[in-house]
């Protein structure tokens, strides 16, 4: 059963394996090497200016705190694996890839504008900006289309509450990135049009009949 689950979502588990390896590297590194690696693999303003393609790609395979790996592993299984298994690897990968790039570029542009208007220190050009949360946010947005009505509205309300609240209470550049990523995930709805939602029983079936 475990093997079948892994084989049904290969992209998710390859990605998770790479993150596991990079987390071990960070955990075993000295403090100086850890600082170097986190900054060198970031998609911050400085790295995007110097190595744009490399920083965009590599930053999606690292997490800042290795101790959070188990949490990310659980989220990957709950969100990424379900989306990839349902939508297919190519549609899932397209969604999270576009979201990662768009969220990174837009959030860093917002940060750059803040720096230029003296609302953020210039040192923020070198801020650590790595991780997989933008991809997770996009996958959570796309997963909305797998949740049948009327449960879908509750899922969407939860997404809005979770990601919009920080935007209204002193947003950081990463909060901007998460909001962009969710919108990308929701905007990729046409990619999964016609795919069957989860069947939650009689309520779900009534909802589908009403939709017709």
Secondary structure, 3 states (H helix, E strand, C coil): CHHHHHHHCHHHHHHHHHHHHHHHHHHHCCHHHHHHHHHHCCCCHHHHHHCHHHHHHHHHHCCCCHHHHHHHHHHHHHHHHHHHHHHCHHHHHHHHHHHHHHHHHHHHHHHHHHHHCCCCCHHHHHCCCCCCHHHHHHHHHHHHHHCCCCHHHHHHHHHHHHHHHHHHCCCCHHHHHHHHHHHHHHHHHHHHCCCCCCCCCHHHHHHHHHHC
